[in-house]
Structures are given as structure tokens and as C-alpha cells.
């Protein structure tokens, strides 16, 4: 029962709180992106991240850009599990300042660039009522205890429960990158670079103050269980003794199997005076209103047929007797780092341009530091894979007068990466490896894709308006989706403006709103529904020196 109450599904690496992009990768890396959604063929300063080869199209000079995003995200888990006090659990994420910074020095055919990004995570998800996984086992206790009381006559009636629970997961995957860009000719430019990623995840939570609502009022759960254990253990012992009765009766079935208990009583009394009353009691436990009128064989067959259910009840009773309702706390930190090499190419055909960027997989593990883990979920010192997948980004741009278009396509190689998920043997596996858990062959059935389109219209030499649309499709199997870690397809709309404040200063303003498809997971006796929503407001400033 301790595991039933306090076991949580594979704990997430909260970098999976990615705000925009793939399952773990943030692509919302500039205010220009927020207002336009498609920046993969950018030839502006944010090309440091989106299209490093395109930096060769800048005028000679030094450029610096700083972006700030204010991000809010709501996660909602709804459960139909019977007996829960709450059916809906909400997690809130609010990041007042999510920064990115880019710097470029362009001279002739060469450009050198550097950037700081929050490439994954960047905030915290706070569930002030915890999550249903914490509460499922607790919610079963009132019915289980009341059932034991009804079978034994003990005063174990429990009408409900109260619990104080809380969970917070925070994550930051900070990226520090540099790249060298070169213009081969008037059409082709290339770039080569790498990103150093620093990862830090924190988990904090607790379950405490479990109380039972009884006819006598609220009672401390630990105290109630201590008083109930003798009754629970007694019932388990009684059921165990019943399951052993067929072995006792087997030697007498041939000679006395057709005799009723009343007829066989004299013989049973000679063997042991306790046999007859024990058999009568066993008969009542298997549903016979007057066991004395049934034959020994009929009683034996009834007990044999009931034994599998009795064994199940015995296991449940033993788990119930061992339920640990004491206060429990969690405080864990994970840190790690890794490198992400990338290459970029840009093709400029005048008013039309194309780009491609390939980022290699970030091989990274985070080392676990357990400060307090009363749940037994983490191993101190364990290294957990927290890889970021390889990504292919393709982009196109088209400029015609004051109207500019961009499109982008992202392909994330999620199946080849490890996100801290385990197989049935507890071994870490890639998302595409066969695990064969609960009917699913792997955690992901396919790789994630994104498609974006955006446009900007320059009203005059000082102001421009823009808007865009981004669609993301991920392919999680059922085992990937839990209340702690789930991935949903998205649709994002962005809009905003650019202000050319001076010949050397540009200001970007943007806002985006993301809707997520709802996911419903069907368990044997209940369903869980996973939902999200997100908003981003951004401002960026670009300075040319």
C-alpha cells in the first residue's frame, strides 16, 4: 500500500516544460519570433539562433540584441478516479523575464556571433494541490477501511479524507553559443558553431496532514491506522486460514465428501473440536447462509473457487496494514551539461531566400542530488539522461516591396534521444526503443514536426506590423503520457510590431497565444485528461554600433 499511495510515474525532467518548439526544445528565442512565428530564414540579428549563415547579409558593423519574454502557462489534469476529493489539478507557470541575447560582428564576407538562450525549460510548474498520482492510494483508504469494519464488526467507518499536498518542478536549460559565418559567393553562405548547455532541474513537494473523516470527526490518519492494524491483520489471518481448509479436507473427501457438516460433526469433533465451528465460519465467508446443510465436498469446492479472490483480498489487507501515512517531503536537484554542434547554410536569390540548419543531438546527463526524498523516488548520485534531440530546420523568405513573408519547418529526432524514460527493467532507453509496457512498443511512435508561416508589412520607414501561425505535432504513445509528463499538439498565433526608433535602434513588440489539443488517457477504471494553454508577451531591442 505504501507504493500504491506514494509511487509516482516516471518523474519528468522538467525541461519538458518547453514553451514553444519540440518536446524539450524552446524555439521562442526572440521578440521577432513571437510577433511573426517564422524566423528560420532570418537575415536579421536573431539569425544568430535561427539562421547563422544568414548573418553575412548584415551591413558591416557590430550588433547587439536583447529580448525579454513574459511567459504564462497553465497545465490542467482532470481525473475520474472514484473517491478523489478533487477531480481537477492545475499547475501554473509564470516567468516574468525569459531573456535571450545575441551579438554579431560582421566584416566583409565574415561574421562572428555569440548568443545566450534558454534552450529548454525556463520556469517552474507549481501544483498547489499536488497531482492525482499522489492521491489515488489515499482516496482508496476510506472504502477499504470501512469494508474491513463491516466484515469484522469493528468501528472502522471512514467517510472521507483530507490531505495537504504540493508539488513544484523548476527547470532551466541555458545555452551559450558561438558561430563563424562565411559568404562563399553572392548566393551561398555557410556557418559552423556550437552551443554549450547547462541544465538544472529542481523538484520540491510534500504530502502531509492526512486525516480521516469518521463518525467521531476528523482523526489523524496515522493514529487511525495504528488502531486499525490489529483488526486488519486479524482478518488477513482469518482469510489465510480459510484458504488452507482444502488441504485439511482433502484426506476425507473420498469417505465423507457426501456428508453434510451436521452429519460429519461427530467425526470432526473427534479430530479437533475447532474443526466444525471453523468450517461453518468458512462457509459463511464464501457466501453460504447455512453451511451446516451443505456437504463437505460442496463446501470444499466453494472454498477452492473463492481462494483466488481471498488471496487477492489478503494481499490488499497486508498492503493496507502497511500503509505509511506519515508526512513526507521531497527536495531534489539535478545538474548537468552538454554540447550541441550545428551547421547552417543560406541561399540568397535576391527577393527570395532559403535556409537550412542542422543541430546535432545534445548528449547530456544530469546528476541527481537528493536533499530529502521520503518517497524513495530518486537515487542520490544517479546520472539520468536528459538529452536534447537533433533538429533539422528549413526556412524560406520572400520580400516584395513593403511585404515580407517567411516560412519554417522543424523536424525533431525525438525517437533517437533519451528523455529519462525507463523500460520495464528500469533501464534508460531512447524514446524509440521497444519497451513493450502496457501494450505500447515504445514511448514515441514518431518524431515531432513544426510548420510556421509569418508575414510583416512595413507601413512606412519607421513602423511595421506582423503576424504568424505555428503548428506543432508530436507523437507520444500512451505510456509517455502521464499527469507529470505529457506532450500535446499545438497551434500558436502571434502578432506584433517593429519600430525603427533610430537608424541604429530597432524595437520589437510581440504577443502569442498557444492552444493545445486535449489528450484523454483511458485507464482500467478511470480516465485522465491532460490540457495546457500558454501566452507570451515579448519586447526586444537591437542596437547597431
NUVEX-640648 format. One record per residue: residue in one letter; x, y, z of N, C-alpha, C in turn. Coordinates in steps of 0.02 Angstrom, whole numbers, plus 50000, padded with zeros to 5 digits. Layout:
# residues N
AXYZXYZXYZ
...
END
This chain:
# residues 545
X500424993950000500005000050000500435006350000
X501025005850031501465011750031501635013649960
X501795008649918501945010249849501325012549812
X500745009649829500125011649796499985018949810
X500115021149871499955027949890500475032949862
X501095031149866501605036249854502025035249792
X501885030049752502255029149691502025034149639
X502495037549606502335042149553502625039349488
X502275040149433502525037749369503205040949356
X503585038149307504255040649292504285048149300
X504695050449344504705057649359504985061349299
X504675066949283504885070649225505555074049236
X505905075049181506415080249178506035086349157
X505995091349200505535096849185505775101349129
X506315099649096506465103149033505905101848984
X505495096748997504925095448953504375100548962
X504515105848999504065111549003504195116348945
X504495114048891504645118348834504035122648817
X504155129248809503605133848797503395134048724
X503875133348679503705133248608504255129348572
X504055124748530504545120648496504375113348504
X504885109048506504775101948513504605100148585
X504695093748600504515091248666504955094448720
X505595095248705506045098148756506405104448733
X506305106448671506695111948642506285118348637
X506555123848662506235130348653506465133548588
X505995135748548506175139548488505945146848492
X505615148648547505405155648556505995159848581
X506455161448535507095164248555507185171648538
X506655174948515506705182148503506015185148502
X505985191648514505335195148509505085195148437
X505545195048389505345194648319504985188148305
X505225182748335504885176248327504185176548356
X504105179548415503455179848448502945183448404
X503165188748370502695192648330502595189848260
X503025185048241502995182648171502955175048165
X503185171348214503155164048218503655160448172
X503835163348117504305160148070504915164548062
X505505162048085506125165948080506705161748056
X506575155948028507105151248010507535153847952
X507275158447912507665161347858507855168547873
X507865170347937508015177147957508705179347933
X508745185647913509395188747898509485194847943
X509135194847999509215200048049509645197248106
X509705200948161510165199048214509955192548248
X509295191048252509095184748283509265178648242
X509555179748182509825174248143510405170848180
X510675173948230511185170748273510925163948295
X510285163548312509995157148332509665153648273
X509265157148234508835153948184509195152148119
X509655156448097509975155548032510665158648032
X511145155548067511805158648075512135160548008
X512025156447957512325157947892512045164547863
X511435166247881511125172347855511415178747883
X511835178247934512135184347964512595187947915
X512825184447863513265187747814512905192947773
X512245193147778511855198147740511795204847778
X512025205047840512015211347878512535216147850
X512395222547860512905227547844513495226747893
X514075228847872514665228247916514545232147981
X514785229348035514715232648099514595227848156
X514505230748215514365226848274513635227748293
X513305222048310512595222148328512495218648396
X512035221248433511845218048497511085218148504
X510805212548524510085212148532509925208848599
X509445211748635509205209048698508455208248693
X508215202248711507495200748710507265198548779
X506665200548795506355198248858505655195748843
X505495189948870504825187048861504505185948930
X503875187548935503475185948994503015180248974
X503105174549008502765168448988502305166049044
X501695164249026501245160949074500965154649041
X500935149449080500685143049054500265139649108
X499715136749088499275133049134499235125849112
X499345121349159499265114149146498685111649189
X498255107749159497675105149195497625097649185
X497575094049241497465086849239496795085349272
X496355082149236495705080349262495655072749267
X495425070249324495385062949334494685060949357
X494455055249331493805052449352493895046849403
X494485046249431494615041049480494115041649538
X493765036149556493245036649608493545037949677
X493215042349714493415043649783493865049649793
X494105052749738494545058549745494165064549773
X494495068449816494205074649839494155079749783
X494655079749738494675084449683494715080649618
X494355082949568494405079749502494875083649457
X495025089949474495445094149431496045096649470
X496635095949439497265098149469497605102949420
X497765108849444498025114049400498725116049420
X499165116549370499835118949381499945125449345
X500225130349378500335136949349501085138249340
X501255141049283501935143149269501915150549250
X502325154549283502375161649265503105163649266
X503345165849209504045168049202504025175449182
X504175179949228504135187049212504685189349163
X505255185849164505825188149123506195182049097
X506075180449033506425175048999506875178248947
X507525178748961507955182848918508305178848863
X508455182248809508935179848759509355185848739
X509965184448719510425189848699510855187348641
X510945191748591511345189948533511835195548517
X512425193748494512925198648473513245196248408
X513365200948362513655199248296514165204548277
X514725202148251515195206648218515255204448146
X515065208848100515075207348028515585211747993
X516005208447952516515212047914516625208447848
X516445211647794516535208647728516145202147722
X516515196747706516195190247696516125186347761
X516375189147817516405185347879515925188247931
X515695183947974515305186148032515455181448090
X515565184448147515665180548209515085182248255
X514785177148285514185178348326514215174448391
X513855176948440513775173548503513075174648528
X512835170048569512155170748593512035167248659
X511545169748695511305166548756510565165048747
X510365158848760509665156948753509465152548812
X508825152248825508545147248871508265141948824
X508675137048808508515132348755508005127048776
X507915126248842507405121648867507175123948935
X506555122248953506305124249019506255131849024
X506505134449079506505141649089506015144049140
X505685139549175505205141649226505055135949273
X504495136549307504305131349355503555130149349
X503355123949361502645122049362502465120549435
X501975124149460501795123749531501075121249537
X501005115349569500355112449581500205113049656
X499785117849674499675119049745499225113749777
X498905109549736498525103849762498845097249743
X499485097549722499825091449701499535088949636
X499595082349626499345079049567498965072749587
X498515070249544498115064449564498525058249580
X499115057549549499535051749563499705051249637
X499785056949670499935057049741499335054549782
X498745055549755498145054949796497745048449785
X497905044849731497505039049714497465033949772
X498045032149798498055027249852497685029549914
X497775035949931497445038649990496685038449981
X496455039949921495735040149909495395033349915
X495785027949911495505021149917495435018949989
X495765022450034495785020150104495105020450139
X494695025750131494055025750167493625019650151
X493555017850088493145012050070493455005650095
X494135005150091494464999050113494394998050188
X494485003350226494425002750299493695001450320
X493225004850287492525003750303492324996550287
X492604993850233492464986950214492724981950266
X493314983150292493584978850344493144979250406
X492924985250423492494986050481491834982250473
X491544982350412490914978850400491004971350406
X491574968750386491684961450389491864959050459
X492124963550500492364961350566491934963950623
X491514968850609491114971850662491484977250700
X492094978750678492484983950712492254990850689
X492384995850730492185002750714492735006050671
X492725004450605493225007250560492895011350504
X492315014050517491965017950466492335024450451
X492495025450387492825031650365492415034350307
X492185040550313491755043550262492145047450210
X492765049250225493165053150178493845054650207
X494215058950174494905060450196495065067650180
X495595070050212495885076450195496635075650190
X496955079250144497675078850136497935085550111
X498525087350134498865093350111499445091150067
X499415092650003499945090549958500145096249911
X500765095849887501055101349848501615098449805
X501685101149744502235099049700502455104949658
X503105105949653503385111149611504005108349575
X504015109049510504595107149471504845113149432
X505485114449437505775120149400506345117749357
X506465121349303506965119149255507275125049219
X507925124649205508255129549162508795125949122
X508735126249057509245123649012509535129648976
X510095132049000510395138148974510895136448918
X510825140048862511275138848805511725144748791
X512375143248786512885148348769513205146148703
X513105149948650513325147648585513775152648550
X514165150048505514585154148462514605151148393
X514705155248342514715152748273515145157248229
X515395154348176515775157848125515405157148059
X515255162848026514885162747964515325165447907
X515215162547847515625164547789515205164647726
X515265170047687514905170747624515355168247568
X515175162347541515575159247489515535163247424
X514925165147406514815169347347514175173347358
X513935176447305513335180647313512715176647330
X512735170147321512155165947332512205161847396
X512785158947409512845153847462513265156647520
X512985155847580513355157247642513295151147687
X513795150147728513805144347774514015146647843
X513865142447893514065144047962514175137547999
X514635137848046514785132148089514835134748161
X514515131248208514525133548277514355128048326
X514315129948389514155125048442513825128848499
X513435125048537513095127848595513285123648656
X513445127048710513575123748774512955124448817
X512685118848839512055118748876512175117048949
X511935121348994511955120049066511255118549089
X511165112949122510495110749143510445110549219
X509865112749243509715112249314508965111149324
X508785105849358508095104349375508015103849450
X507465106249475507315105649547506615102949556
X506535098549606505885095849624505775096949698
X505205099949715505035101049785504295099149794
X504165095649847503465093749859503375090449926
X502755089149943502615085750006501905082950006
X501805078050049501135075650068501135075650144
X500655078850174500645079150247499925079950272
X499865079150337499225080350372498645076350343
X498765069750332498225065450309497745064150367
X497105065750356496595064950407496015060850379
X495675057150424495085053350404494455056450435
X493945056850395493295059350417492885053350443
X492805052850509492455047350540491815049850574
X491385045250595490785047350632490945051450694
X491565050650719491775054450779492165060750761
X492155062650696492515068650675493165066950640
X493565072150627494205071050594494705067750641
X495045062550615495525058850655496185058450616
X496735059450649497385058850618497465052050584
X497675051950521497715045750483498195040750513
X498765043050538499255038450567498965035050629
X498635039050672498345036250733497795031250716
X497375032950667496825028450648497105021850622
X497615022150580497905016050552498225011750606
X498535014950655498845011050710498315007150748
X497725010150759497195006650795496855001350750
X496885002350684496544997750639496974991650620
X497634992250628498074986750606497914980050638
X497784979650703497624972950732497004969850700
X496504973950685495894971350653496044969150582
X496424973150546496594971350476497004964950474
X497514964550517497934958550519497524952450540
X497054953450586496634947850607496204945150551
X495924949650510495514947450453495944943950401
X496554946550390497004943350343497184936250366
X497304935450432497464928850459496874924150452
X496274926850462495664922750456495564920350384
X495654924850337495584922850267496134917950246
X496734918850272497274914250256497114907250282
X496834906850342496654900250368496114896950326
X495654900850298495134897950255495444894850192
X495934898250163496244895650101496614889150113
X496764887550176497124881250192496644875450206
X495994876850210495504871750226495484866050175
X495524867450108495514861850061496064856750075
X496654859050096497184854250113496984849950173
X496614852950219496384849350279495854844150260
X495394846050215494834841650199495014836250148
X495524837350110495674832750055495714825350076
X496014823550133496054816350151495374813250166
X494854817350178494214814650200493674815050145
X493844817850088493334818750036493064812150009
X493494807250000493254800849972492754797550018
X492894797450084492454793950131491874798150156
X491974804650163491464808850195491244814750152
X491454814950090491304820650048490564821750037
X490164816450039489444817150026489044818750090
X489384818650147489054820150211489014827650221
X488444829850251488384836950268488814838250330
X488934844650342489334846450401488994843850464
X488324844350469487974841850528488084834350536
X488054830650480488154823350484488864821550503
X489344825750481490044824150495490294827150560
X489864830850595490094834250656490404829550708
X490094823750722490414819250772491124817250754
X491224815950690491894813950669492374819950673
X492134825850652492554831850655492744833550726
X492254832650773492404834250843492934829650871
X492934823350848493444818650871494144820650846
X494154823250783494794825350755495054831650791
X494624836550798494804842750831494164846650844
X494004848350905493374851950921493304858650883
X493864861350858493824867850823493644867050750
X493674860850723493554859950651492854862150631
X492344859650667491664860950646491504868550646
X491624872150701491464879450700491874883250648
X492504880950637492914884350586492634883350516
X492384877250503492104875850437491444879650426
X491044880150479490424884050474490594891450460
X491084894050496491284901050484491564901950414
X491954897150390492224897550322491664897350271
X491154893250283490584892850238490234899450232
X490164902950288489834909450286490254914550248
X490914914050255491364918650220491324917750144
X491164911550122491114910450049490394911150024
X489944913650068489274915350045488734910350059
X488864905250100488344900250116487964902650178
X487304903250172486914905850228486874900850286
X486844894450270486834889250322487314883650302
X487944884450314488444879650292488334872550318
X488004871850377487914865250406487494860650361
X487104863350315486674859350271487024857350206
X487624859750195487994858150134488474852450148
X488624848550095489084843050103489804845750108
X490224841350133490924843350141491234844750073
X491044840750022491304841949954491064848649927
X490424850149937490154856549914490514862349947
X490634861850011490994867050048491704867650021
X492024861950012492714861949987492754865249918
X492284863449873492294866249805492174873849808
X491734875949852491584883149858492204886949882
X492564884049930493174887349955493714887549901
X493794882049865494294881849811494134887249759
X493504887949741493304892949692493424900049717
X493364900949783493444907649813494164909349830
X494614904449828495304905649851495664911149811
X495614911449744495964916849709495744923749733
X495084924649745494844931049769495084932349841
X495104926949882495354927649951496094929649950
X496484926549906497204928349902497294935649882
X496864937949837496884944949817496714949449877
X496194947549915495994951449973496544951450026
X496864945650035497404945150084497974949950066
X498154950050002498694954649980498494961949992
X497864963549978497624970349989497634972150063
X497434967350105497424968550177498134969450203
X498604965450179499294966250201499564973050180
X499384975150119499594981850097499274987250139
X498634986350154498274991250195498584991850264
X498764986050294499074986150360499744989750361
X500084989650303500744992750299500724999850271
X500135002550261500075009350234500435014350280
X500865018250249501255023250287500955030150272
X500615032950319500285039450310500645045150345
X501265043950363501645049350395501815054750344
X501975060750368502145066350324502765064650283
X502755066650219503315065150176503485071350135
X504145072350125504375078250088504865076250034
X504925080549984505375079349927505755085749912
X506415085149906506845090649885507445087649848
X507445088549783507955085349740508195090449689
X508835089949674509135094349623509525090049573
X509465091849509509845088349457510205093449415
X510855092249401511255096849361511665092949310
X511795096149253512205092949202512375097849147
X512745095549097512935099849041513085095548980
X513075098848922513225095348859513355100248803
X513585097748745513735101848687513275100248629
X513115105448590512695104648531513035107848471
X513395103948431513675106748369513115108048318
X513205113148276512705114448224513035117348162
X512705116348105512925119048041512335122548009
X512495127547966511965131547936512175133547866
X511685133847821511805136147753511235140647731
X511405145947694510895150647670510995151847596
X510435151947559510445153247487510065159747474
X510385164547444510075171047431509985171947356
X509345172647336509185173447265508845180147254
X509075185147288508785191847282508185192547328
X507595193147299506985193747340506785187147373
X507095181747352506935175047377507545172047411
X507435168847467507995165647502507785159247536
X508275154747545508145148347578508685147047630
X508515143247682509005141847734508915134647759
X509435132147788509415125647821509905125647879
X509685122847935510125122147994510025115348023
X510575112148041510535105648074510905105948141
X510535104648194510835104248261510905096948281
X511485094948301511595088048321511305086848391
X511215080548407510945078848473511405081148529
X511105083848581511485085848640511515079948688
X512105076748689512195071148735512315073948805
X511845072848849511885075948915511565071448967
X511865071349025511585067949084511565072949141
X511055072249183511025076349243511155071949304
X511555074449349511725070749409511245072649465
X510985067649499510465068649550510775069849618
X510545075149651510735076549720510095076449762
X510055071449805509465070649848509585074249914
X509205079449925509225082949989508735079750038
X508155078050012507645074650053507175071050005
X507095064550015506645060749973506325055150014
X505795056950050505435052050090505025047250048
X504945048749983504565044449938504985038749909
X505645039649910506075034549880506055034649804
X505955040549774505895041049702506565041849666
X507055044749700507695046349668508265042649703
X508805041849665509415038949692509955044349693
X510215045649751510725050749758511335048849716
X511575053449675512155052249634512005049049567
X511385046949555511225043749492511255048849435
X511515046649378511535050849318510965048749272
X510545053649256509945052449216510015055749148
X509895052149093509935055249026509435060949019
X509685066548996509255072448984509455075448916
X509435071248865509675073348800509175078148766
X509455082248723509045086448679509125083648609
X508575082648572508615079148509508955083148454
X509225079548405509455082948345508865086248311
X508995091648275508445095448244508665097948175
X508225097148127508315099948060507815105548051
X508065111548035507635117348024507735119847952
X507175120647917507185123247848506775129647846
X506995134547808506635140847805506635143847736
X506165148247724506145152047660505895159047675
X506135163847635505925170847642505785173647573
X505325178347572505155181647510504975188947525
X505315193547493505195200647504504935203747440
X504385207247446504115210747389503875217647412
X504235222647397504065229347419504065229747495
X503515232047523503475232647596503205226347629
X503095221147591502815214947618503345209547620
X503425206347678503925201047687503595194747713
X503765189147683503505182647704504065178147728
X503915173947777504385168647797503995162347814
X504305156747800504025150347822504595146447854
X504395141547895504895137447929504625130447941
X505075125747941504895118747955505435115848001
X505215112648055505675109548103505525102148108
X506045098148110505985090948119506435088948177
X506125086448231506505084548291506585076948293
X507205074648301507345067548302507265064748373
X506645065348398506495063348467506615055948481
X506465051648433506495044448445507205042048460
X507705045848436508395043748447508695046748511
X508305050648548508545053948608508265050548670
X508615051548726508395048948791508145054648834
X507515054048858507215059248899507135056948971
X507545052248993507495049749062506965044549072
X506705041649017506205036449022506535029549028
X506185025049063506465018349076506035012949045
X506345007149033505965001349011505734997449072
X505434991549060505154987649114505694985149163
X506314984949141506864982849184507194988549221
X506924994649212507215000349246507805003449211
X507935001349148508495003949110508275010049069
X508705015049064508545020949024508565019048950
X508065021448913508015019748842507865025948801
X508015025548737507825030848692507065030548683
X506775036048659506055036348652505785031448599
X506235029148554506005024648501506155017348514
X506515015748568506675008748582506065004948605
X506064998448591505504994248612505524993148687
X504974994548720504924993448792504354988648809
X503844988548765503274983948774502964984548843
X502774990548862502464991848926501724993648913
X501284990148947500554991448941500314991548869
X500604987248828500374986648759500714991348710
X501094996248735501455000848691502154998248677
X502364998548615503034996048598503585000848618
X503435007348616503935012448632503585018548660
X503985023348685503695029348714503425034048661
X503765034548603503535038848549503445034748486
X502905036048450502785032448388503095035948328
X503305042148337503605045848282503975051948307
X504315055348263504675061548280504215067548275
X504395072948309503985078948310504135083348250
X503625086948227503715091648171503365098248188
X503605103548156503295110148162503275113448094
X502755117248083502715121348022502485128348042
X502815133348015502645140248032502625144547970
X502205149647972502165154547919502035161347950
X502375166547924502285173247952502375178547899
X502115184347914502165189947866502265196447904
X502615201047873502715207747900502565212847846
X502175217947864502025223347817502305229847846
X502745232947808503055239247829502595245047808
X502285248047858501835253647845502215259647817
X502785260947847503235266247822503935264547845
X504385269247839505085267847856505195266947931
X504685268547971504765268148044504375262348076
X503795260448047503365255448079503225249648032
X503185243748063502985237748027502545233448071
X502035230348042501595225748078501695218648054
X501615213848099501735206848079501255202148115
X501185196248086500775190948116501015184248089
X500865178948126501085172348103500705166748138
X500815160748112500485154748137500985149148140
X500965145248195501415139548205501005133548225
X501145127848195500805121648212501325116448231
X501225113148288501685107948311501315101348318
X501635096048295501345089348301501855084648332
X501675081748390502095076748422501735070048420
X502105064648434501825057948425501955053548487
X501685055448545501785051248604501325045148604
X501575039648628501145033848642500845034648712
X500375030348728500015031048791500475030948851
X500995026648851501425026148910501835032448921
X501935036448869502295042748877501885047848916
X501225047448907500775052448935500595050849007
X500815055049053500625054449123500455061449148
X500155061849206499975068349233500585072649245
X501175069549253501785073249265502145075149201
X502055071249148502425072449087501995070549028
X501755075548992501355074148933501505079148878
X501415076948817501545081148759500915081548716
X500745087648695500125088848658500265092848595
X499935091248540499985095448479499735102548494
X500025107348459499865114348473499705118348410
X499365123848421499265129048369499395135748403
X499845139648374500045146048404499945151748354
X499635157048379499555163148339499965168748371
X500345172248330500745177848355500635184048314
X500745189748345500675196048309501085201348346
X501205206948312501585212248345501825217448296
X502355220948316502595226548275503335227348284
X503645230548234504335232648238504365240248230
X504765243348272504835250648271505575252248258
X505705255648203506385257948188506465264748222
X506645264548285506655270648326507155275748299
X507745273348281508265277548250508615273248197
X509105276148166509475272248115509885266648147
X509965266948213510375261948247509985257748298
X509355259348310508975255848362508305253348334
X508175247048342507535243948324507205241148387
X506555241848391506165239048446505655234148418
X505645227948446505155222848427504665221848484
X504025221548467503495220148516503075214448489
X502935209448532502555203748508502145200448562
X501635196848541501215192848586501015186548549
X500965181048585500745174748554500295171048603
X499845167048574499375163148613499365156048585
X499465151248629499515144248608498935140248636
X498615136548592498105131748613498375124748602
X498225120248649498475113348647497875108648638
X497985103548597497465098448590497395094648656
X496785093048673496645089248734496835081848723
X497105078648776497265071548771496905067848828
X496565062448810496205058448860496515051548863
X496735049648923497035043048933496555038648971
X496425032748943495935028148971496285022849012
X496175022849078496425017649121495865012449130
X495995007349169495505001949176494855004349206
X494895008249259494285010249295494185017849296
X494595021649262494515028949263494885031849203
X494805038449194495135041949140495485048149167
X496035049949133496375056249147496375060449083
X496255066949091496265071549034496805076749046
X497225077848995497785082549001497665088448955
X497755094448983497655100548944498195105748961
X498295110448915498765116048926498505122148890
X498765127848911498685134148874499285138548890
X499465143048845500055147248856499985153948822
X500305158948852500335165748824501045168348832
X501265172148782501925175348785501855182648763
X502165187048801502225194048782502975195648780
X503195198948727503915199748717504085206748694
X504685208748714504975215048690505715213848675
X505945216748622506655216048604506935222548579
X507575223548591507915229548568508565227548532
X508665230448474509265229048434509655235548425
X510295235148439510735240948434511295239448384
X511405244048338511965243548292512475248948310
X513085246548319513635251248336514075252648276
END
